[in-house]
Amino acid sequence: MNFPMSGRPKGFVLYIRLAACCGAIALVTCLASSPAYALSEIKNEELPSPVTPSTDGDSSAPGSTVPMPDPVGTSPSSSQPAAPDAAEPDTPSDGGSNRPRVDPEAPLPEVVYDLGKLPEPVRRMHDLIIEACKSGDIEKLRPLIGKGDSMTQLSLADIDGDAIAFLKGLSGDPDGQEILAILEEVLSAGYVHVDAGTPQELYVWPYFFALPLDKLDAKQRVELFKIVTAGDFDDMKQFGAYIFYRVGITPAGQWTFFVAGD
């Protein structure tokens, strides 16, 4: 039998309200008893991993600490930048033993013509070079020039190729006889003994190598003109020194150079 809602007993209405209240209480209780970490599981893979605390308790930001020095007596840490290499001192040079030695303020060096005053090794090398020049065969100079580190210096710059071929290239003729004539004439002049008692000690031809050109007397200028022209002489006076071919031989008899230029 149907009854209108307004005609239902009041006890039934109270029962329904009470049931609704009980259901609401049960829902709240259920939500309250759910695990507290449920929210942290939402897209957990997108959250950053927790940072593991340092074992030494240092909580300062990276890069904000000052490196501590190594303990006394230990080697410096390899993480420290290496100190720059100390500058190497320049290797001492021979002061340019093949360059003109002219000091206007120094006393004039002794000019020597007597080959008998030369040490025997120097005299022997001098004579061998003269003999090769007189032969007219430039190949006779090859064993005297030598090779390797002890080879006679034939230019102020490095040379490429064969030494005899280089000398022929300096000569005005294809066989190198002009350069042989110059070499013989240079060795026929007087000589000077320079740097005596030092590792750079040398016997040098011609003596103009060590004399100021403006101090040459008339006789010495005649000797100079056997080797160079008057025009060359004027050019050299502008430079201030004799810069034509010269020969150097060590006291041990090594032929060290046959060069021209400044």
C-alpha positions as CSV (number, residue, x, y, z in Angstrom):
1,M,0.0,0.0,0.0
2,N,1.4,3.4,-1.0
3,F,1.7,6.2,1.5
4,P,2.5,9.7,0.7
5,M,6.1,10.9,1.9
6,S,4.6,13.4,4.1
7,G,2.6,10.8,5.8
8,R,5.5,8.4,6.7
9,P,6.1,7.9,10.3
10,K,8.7,10.2,11.9
11,G,10.6,7.2,13.2
12,F,11.4,6.0,9.8
13,V,12.7,9.5,8.8
14,L,15.0,9.6,11.8
15,Y,16.2,6.1,10.9
16,I,17.2,7.3,7.4
17,R,19.0,10.3,8.8
18,L,20.8,8.2,11.4
19,A,21.9,5.7,8.7
20,A,23.2,8.6,6.5
21,C,25.1,10.0,9.4
22,C,26.6,6.6,10.2
23,G,27.7,6.2,6.6
24,A,29.4,9.6,6.5
25,I,31.2,8.8,9.8
26,A,32.3,5.4,8.3
27,L,33.6,7.1,5.1
28,V,35.6,9.7,7.1
29,T,37.0,7.0,9.3
30,C,38.0,5.0,6.3
31,L,39.8,7.9,4.6
32,A,41.6,8.8,7.8
33,S,42.9,5.3,8.2
34,S,44.3,5.1,4.6
35,P,48.2,5.1,4.3
36,A,49.8,8.6,4.7
37,Y,52.3,8.0,1.9
38,A,49.7,7.6,-0.8
39,L,50.4,11.1,-2.2
40,S,54.1,10.6,-2.4
41,E,53.5,7.7,-4.8
42,I,51.9,9.9,-7.4
43,K,54.4,10.1,-10.4
44,N,57.2,9.1,-8.0
45,E,59.6,8.6,-10.9
46,E,59.5,12.4,-11.7
47,L,60.6,13.4,-8.2
48,P,64.4,13.9,-7.6
49,S,66.3,11.3,-5.7
50,P,67.1,12.2,-2.2
51,V,70.6,13.5,-1.6
52,T,72.8,11.2,0.5
53,P,74.3,13.3,3.3
54,S,78.1,13.6,3.3
55,T,79.7,11.2,5.7
56,D,82.0,13.9,7.1
57,G,79.1,16.1,8.0
58,D,80.1,18.9,5.6
59,S,76.8,20.5,4.5
60,S,78.3,23.4,2.6
61,A,77.5,24.1,-1.0
62,P,79.8,22.5,-3.6
63,G,82.7,24.8,-4.5
64,S,82.3,27.0,-1.5
65,T,85.1,25.3,0.6
66,V,88.7,26.3,0.6
67,P,91.1,23.4,-0.2
68,M,93.2,22.5,2.8
69,P,97.0,22.4,2.4
70,D,98.8,19.0,2.3
71,P,100.2,17.8,5.6
72,V,103.8,18.8,6.3
73,G,106.3,16.4,4.6
74,T,104.0,15.1,2.0
75,S,104.2,15.7,-1.8
76,P,102.0,18.4,-3.2
77,S,98.6,17.3,-4.4
78,S,98.4,16.3,-8.0
79,S,95.3,18.5,-8.3
80,Q,97.3,21.6,-7.8
81,P,98.4,23.4,-11.1
82,A,102.0,22.7,-11.9
83,A,104.4,25.6,-11.6
84,P,105.7,26.9,-14.9
85,D,109.1,25.7,-16.0
86,A,111.9,28.0,-15.1
87,A,113.3,29.8,-18.0
88,E,116.3,28.1,-19.4
89,P,119.4,30.3,-19.6
90,D,120.6,31.0,-23.1
91,T,123.3,28.7,-24.3
92,P,126.5,30.7,-24.3
93,S,127.7,31.4,-27.8
94,D,131.2,31.9,-29.1
95,G,130.4,35.6,-29.6
96,G,130.4,35.2,-33.4
97,S,134.0,34.0,-33.9
98,N,133.6,34.4,-37.6
99,R,132.4,38.0,-37.4
100,P,134.7,41.0,-37.7
101,R,136.5,41.7,-34.4
102,V,137.0,45.5,-34.4
103,D,137.2,47.5,-31.3
104,P,138.2,51.1,-32.1
105,E,139.1,51.8,-28.4
106,A,141.3,48.7,-28.0
107,P,145.0,48.6,-28.8
108,L,145.7,47.4,-32.3
109,P,146.4,43.6,-32.4
110,E,149.7,42.4,-33.6
111,V,149.8,41.6,-37.3
112,V,152.0,38.6,-38.0
113,Y,153.4,37.4,-41.3
114,D,155.9,34.8,-40.0
115,L,154.2,31.3,-40.5
116,G,156.9,29.9,-38.3
117,K,155.2,31.4,-35.3
118,L,152.1,29.3,-35.8
119,P,151.6,26.1,-33.8
120,E,152.4,23.1,-35.9
121,P,148.8,21.9,-36.3
122,V,147.8,25.4,-37.6
123,R,150.8,25.6,-39.9
124,R,150.0,22.2,-41.4
125,M,146.4,23.0,-42.1
126,H,147.4,26.4,-43.6
127,D,149.9,24.7,-45.9
128,L,147.4,21.9,-47.0
129,I,144.8,24.5,-48.0
130,I,147.4,26.5,-49.9
131,E,148.5,23.4,-51.7
132,A,144.9,22.5,-52.7
133,C,144.4,26.0,-54.0
134,K,147.5,25.9,-56.1
135,S,146.5,22.6,-57.6
136,G,143.5,24.2,-59.3
137,D,141.4,21.2,-58.3
138,I,138.7,22.3,-55.8
139,E,138.0,18.6,-54.9
140,K,141.3,18.7,-53.0
141,L,139.6,20.8,-50.4
142,R,137.0,18.1,-49.6
143,P,139.0,16.2,-47.0
144,L,140.1,19.4,-45.4
145,I,136.6,20.7,-45.1
146,G,135.4,17.5,-43.5
147,K,131.8,16.7,-42.6
148,G,129.3,16.6,-39.8
149,D,129.7,18.8,-36.7
150,S,133.3,19.4,-37.4
151,M,132.8,20.6,-41.0
152,T,134.2,23.9,-42.0
153,Q,131.6,26.7,-42.0
154,L,131.3,28.0,-45.6
155,S,128.4,30.5,-45.1
156,L,126.9,32.6,-42.3
157,A,123.6,30.9,-43.1
158,D,123.0,27.1,-43.4
159,I,123.8,25.5,-46.7
160,D,122.0,22.7,-48.4
161,G,123.7,19.9,-50.4
162,D,127.4,19.3,-51.1
163,A,130.1,21.6,-49.7
164,I,132.2,21.6,-52.9
165,A,129.2,22.2,-55.1
166,F,128.4,25.2,-52.8
167,L,131.9,26.6,-53.3
168,K,131.6,26.2,-57.0
169,G,128.4,28.1,-56.9
170,L,130.2,31.0,-55.2
171,S,132.9,31.1,-57.9
172,G,132.6,33.1,-61.1
173,D,133.7,30.1,-63.1
174,P,132.1,26.6,-63.2
175,D,135.2,24.8,-61.8
176,G,135.6,26.9,-58.7
177,Q,139.0,28.2,-59.6
178,E,138.2,31.8,-58.8
179,I,137.2,30.9,-55.3
180,L,140.4,28.9,-55.0
181,A,142.4,32.1,-56.0
182,I,140.5,34.1,-53.4
183,L,141.2,31.5,-50.7
184,E,144.9,31.4,-51.5
185,E,145.2,35.2,-51.5
186,V,143.5,35.5,-48.2
187,L,145.9,32.9,-46.6
188,S,148.9,34.7,-48.1
189,A,148.1,37.9,-46.1
190,G,149.2,38.5,-42.6
191,Y,147.2,37.0,-39.7
192,V,146.1,37.8,-36.2
193,H,145.9,35.6,-33.1
194,V,142.6,36.3,-31.3
195,D,141.1,35.2,-27.9
196,A,144.3,33.6,-26.8
197,G,143.9,31.3,-23.8
198,T,140.1,30.9,-24.3
199,P,137.9,28.2,-25.9
200,Q,137.4,30.6,-28.8
201,E,141.1,31.0,-29.5
202,L,141.8,31.3,-33.3
203,Y,144.3,32.3,-35.9
204,V,142.5,34.4,-38.5
205,W,143.5,35.5,-42.0
206,P,143.6,38.2,-43.3
207,Y,144.5,40.5,-40.4
208,F,142.0,43.1,-41.6
209,F,139.5,41.0,-39.7
210,A,140.6,42.7,-36.5
211,L,141.8,46.1,-37.5
212,P,139.7,49.3,-38.0
213,L,139.8,50.2,-41.7
214,D,140.4,53.9,-41.0
215,K,143.6,53.0,-39.1
216,L,145.3,51.1,-42.0
217,D,148.5,52.6,-43.3
218,A,149.4,53.0,-46.9
219,K,151.3,49.7,-47.1
220,Q,148.4,47.8,-45.5
221,R,145.9,49.4,-47.9
222,V,148.0,48.0,-50.8
223,E,147.8,44.6,-49.2
224,L,144.0,45.0,-48.8
225,F,143.6,45.9,-52.5
226,K,145.1,42.6,-53.4
227,I,141.9,41.0,-52.0
228,V,139.2,43.6,-52.6
229,T,138.6,46.6,-55.0
230,A,138.7,50.2,-54.0
231,G,134.9,50.3,-54.4
232,D,134.7,47.3,-52.0
233,F,136.9,49.2,-49.6
234,D,134.6,52.3,-49.6
235,D,131.6,50.1,-48.9
236,M,133.4,48.4,-46.0
237,K,134.3,51.8,-44.5
238,Q,130.6,52.6,-44.5
239,F,130.0,49.4,-42.6
240,G,133.0,49.9,-40.3
241,A,134.8,46.7,-40.8
242,Y,136.4,44.2,-43.3
243,I,133.6,41.9,-44.3
244,F,135.1,40.0,-47.3
245,Y,136.4,36.4,-47.1
246,R,138.3,35.3,-44.0
247,V,139.7,32.0,-42.7
248,G,139.8,30.8,-39.1
249,I,141.9,27.8,-37.8
250,T,142.0,26.6,-34.2
251,P,145.2,25.9,-32.3
252,A,144.5,22.2,-32.8
253,G,144.5,22.7,-36.6
254,Q,140.8,22.5,-37.3
255,W,139.7,24.7,-40.2
256,T,136.6,26.3,-38.7
257,F,135.4,28.8,-41.3
258,F,135.8,30.3,-44.7
259,V,133.0,32.9,-45.0
260,A,132.2,36.4,-46.2
261,G,129.6,38.9,-45.0
262,D,128.7,40.6,-41.8
